[in-house]
Amino acid sequence: MRYEFRITGLVSEPLSHAFPELDTAPVYRQTLFFGTVTDEAHLYGLLTRFRDLGLRVEEMRRLPD
């Protein structure tokens, strides 16, 4: 399963390294994280990591495979 996460603000490169399994792309006032999520536990782990690092997920969506 592939997912995209829209994060509020521009995430620094060092902070984005906390998500080695995801690619990133800056967009206007947001940062996109996207990539393969292996299962539900991985998905919830990513969401917890975003929260623990103080990153606000504005939108999350599953991408076509």
PyMOL commands that set and color helices and strands:
alter all, ss='L'
color gray80, all
select helices_A, chain A and resi 13-16+40-52
alter helices_A, ss='H'
color red, helices_A
select strands_A, chain A and resi 2-8+23-27+30-36+57-63
alter strands_A, ss='S'
color yellow, strands_A
deselect
rebuild
show_as cartoon
